[in-house]
Amino acid sequence: MTEGALSDLRIVELAQGIAGPYCGKLFADLGAEVIKVEPPEGDRSRRLGPYPDDLPHHERSGHYLHLNTGKKSVTLDVGVTSGQVVLKKLLAEADVLVESDGPATMAGRGLAFDDLRADFPKLVYVSLTAFGCSGPYKDYRGNSMTAMAMSSIMYNTGDPDREPLSTGGTPADYIAGIHAWIGALAALAYREREGAGQHVDVSLAEAAACADEYNAAMYAFQGAIRRRYYSRHIFGYPMDIMPCKDGHIVLVPGAAGFPQRGLTTEGAVSPMSLLLGDPDLDQNPVFQSGQQRMINWRQFDELVLPWLMEHEAKEIVETAQALRMPFALVPSVKDLVEDEHLTARDFFRRIAHPETGELTYSGPPFRMSETPPQIGRAPLLGEHNEEALGTLGYTKDEQAILRERGIT
Amino acid sequence: MPKPLEGVRILDLTQVYAGPTCTRILSDLGAEVIRMEAPSRLDVTRNLIHTDNDGQELPWERALYFTIRNAGKKEIVVDLNQERGRELLRGLIAQSDVFAESFTPRVMRAFELDYEHAKQIKPDIVMISLSGYGQDGPYSDWSAYGMGLEPASGVAQLTGYPGGPPLRTGMSFTDPYSGFLGAGAVLAALRYRARTGKGQYIDLSEQEAAVPLAGAALMDFAMNGRLPERAGNRSPWAAPQGCYRCKGDDDWLVISIGNDGEWASFCNATGHAEWIEDDRFADVLARHQHHDELDRLIEGWASDQDHYEAFHLLQRAGVKAAPVLDGKELLLDPHFRGRGQFDTVDHPHVGKRPIPRHLAAKFSSFEASAGGPAPLLGEHNREVLGGLLGLSDEELAALEEQGVIANAPNLPVPPAIVSAALKLPYDRFLEAGILRAIDPDYREQLGLE
């Protein structure tokens, strides 16, 4: 295997679920040694599924397999002193700790940042929590949906007469995992210069709020409060998912898709009118003015929907792209896996696992020419206990005692 | 306190959202970021929504969208369609650590400024391209907006009301998402360079970047050939989970209850202890089965509650809940404010404004805050081209004369006409429900006056 960008790093991941493990996955895919410390019963995501044939099995959970590629698994009960002793030995050899239990729980175990800083002055200690380690809501609990609610993104997603919608999946978990990864890398860069580790405090709520496109800014610069309106931008209409003959497409004509007053050459037909095969549409007020389209969007829809319903997604998007309009497809996961573009880029990976056989996994989120990210397989529960504890100097007999007492 | 990227220079040709988010984070971490725009092709966000909905005589300096995303950066304006302009850029590549761009792939190839050329100028350069569909493959030359890429990544198929069509998030979701990942990728590449002396090329496709978000759905398809159903705000891991209307005209509260203990706490906190005894909701399975009835009961309770007060009430009882904040509430929330989510910057043409952080990490040894206001068009032409390339005042004047560099855009019409055309009809937006409200005294409410 070629060297990864982060092959010199060792990460201890004391985090369950989705956010912390996604942070760990980003490290692992770039070559870091990620030691995932799981409670003896296993990471929570081993119980989240989905499972082959819907038969629950802690080694076959889709969530766990996806989020823990390329890591090592060590089981350890960090709630008891004997487990804490082992964890500290692991930390002595580690560059980064990622924890998602929060400062109160970690302090109860004697594992808070302040408890460890004297013994591990170079350790980068990342806390990943719902609301952060300080501030009035620091003890509050949450998940991806509460973070999306706090971020203002949810308020602006959905239909105007219905409840706000959280984006599908658990996006705030992933966003927070990425921010924890960036924070750890920044703290490591700081350590290269200054020699010391530090605490990095990342919350799901703030990570999601960092993705707010312009809701806070509209108030800060205009006093205007944006509201959900079919998830639309206020920059113009349409930039939306619309139905077509065989599914949906994203109709985004872009700045040059409609006639542009003063800029369009005399006699030229706009790309949207060319697409729909009717040059006269350029004379229609909803084609001539973006503001007209925002207000009278139903009129616009009446003009384009009959045509869309007669054409297939692929044909519409390819024709629009040839006219330099940034239309897009709306693939399902099946469409993605079968997509000719992603296939040509070898995006998806076939990964073998002893309990599930070979499955198709998501590829890495970016490519690197010198150090291509690698997707390994997820570990079995406690698969690396012997290797990790052996490296720390525990004898076989000592490992047996720890195992029998339920410490590992 | 020093910042970790002090001494790192980033040449930034990115535009709009994903790329500027990536370099804004690196700037907040201490890097010197030099943005470049072209006199005839400004960053399009300089022409999107202006301060107080009025671009006045300088619309390109009053765009709020540009201002928040480019805080703390420097800027030069160079015409890359002229060979002399490309020569200037090559000179800057030679003195940079990172080179970032976000055009469709053919653009950099046409300018002979793609990675193959850049590394000849600076062998250890870290170059990142953020594009819609990546640098190769059949869709690589497709043009792309952020609003199209969330659906293209598969995420929109997971979002929507039950039984309804796929929905976009109310923003260009994959743009910031890709920008975050890009910032981390650059940090990883810089770490590798520090260790080995080698630069490299990062090809970030916004479509691919967001696919892992659908990881569990991909797994279900791989394992069982099954496609997910859109579930609104519901979850297989919590019931009840949902978004409930509160007192007020459009105030909402989300609640997520995972286990029996949380359910009991919720019932007691809301004054409905009788629900604990109700057979329909007695255990986890019953609560999943009777979710619709639960929703009606919870709505009945919530409709008399203030969304913020209900949030505190439930959280103090140990129940996961949150108010659905709008842009104003987000800005004024004491927790976000107290933790420094917003930095106040003073910009010569828009005044003092709170602008949001782009990196959520709070560091114990330094502050990853905005390095200053966004730059004016061409503000650093002299500093950068004079300082780094050693051009004299005479040479700079000649370049300005030839239109190779500039500090004003080439506009087809006077600025005031541009500003008038870009004014959004907010009165009509209010009427249509596209805006919730406009507060004329917002500066006072924000404590800016």
Interface residues (C-beta under 8 A of the other chain):
Chain A: A5 L6 D8 Y22 L26 L30 L48 G49 P50 Y51 P52 D53 D54 R60 G62 H63 L65 H66 L67 F113 A130 F131 G132 C133 S134 G135 P136 Y137 Y140 R141 G142 N143 M145 T146 A147 A149 M150 S151 S152 I153 M154 Y155 N156 T157 G158 D159 P160 R162 E163 P164 L165 S166 T167 G168 G169 P171 Y174 I175 A176 I178 H179 A180 W181 I182 G183 L185 A186 A187 L188 A189 Y190 E192 R193 E194 A196 Q198 H199 V200 D201 V202 S203 A205 E206 A207 A209 C210 A211 D212 E213 Y214 N215 A216 A217 M218 Y219 A220 F221 Q222 G223 A224 I225 R226 R227 R228 Y229 S231 R232 H233 I234 F235 M239 D240 I241 P243 H248 V250 V252 G254 A255 G262 L263 Q291 M294 I295 Q321 R324 M325 P326 F327 A328 L329 V330 P331 S332 V333 K334 D335 L336 V337 E340 H341 L342 A344 R345 F347 T356 L359 T360 Y361 S362 G363 P364 P365 F366 R367 M368 S369 E370 T371
Chain B: P2 K3 P4 L5 E6 Y17 I25 L29 V44 L48 I49 H50 T51 D52 N53 L64 Y65 T67 I68 Y115 G132 Y133 G134 D136 G137 P138 Y139 S140 W142 S143 A144 Y145 M147 G148 L149 P151 A152 S153 G154 V155 A156 Q157 L158 T159 G160 Y161 P165 P166 L167 R168 T169 G170 M171 S172 F173 D175 P176 Y177 F180 L181 G182 A183 G184 A185 L187 A188 A189 L190 R191 Y192 A194 R195 K198 G199 Q200 Y201 I202 D203 L204 S205 Q207 E208 A209 A210 V211 P212 L213 A214 G215 A216 A217 L218 M219 D220 F221 A222 M223 N224 R226 L227 P228 R230 A231 G232 N233 S235 P236 W237 A238 Q241 G242 C243 Y244 R245 D250 W252 L253 V254 S256 Q315 G318 V319 K320 A321 A322 P323 V324 L325 D326 G327 K328 E329 L330 L331 D333 P334 H335 F336 G338 R339 Q341 F342 V350 R353 P354 I355 P356 R357 H358 L359 A360 A361 K362 F363 S364 S365 F366 A368 P412 V413 L424 P425 Y426 R428 F429 A432 G433 I434 L435 R436 A437 I438 D439 P440 D441 Y442 R443 L446
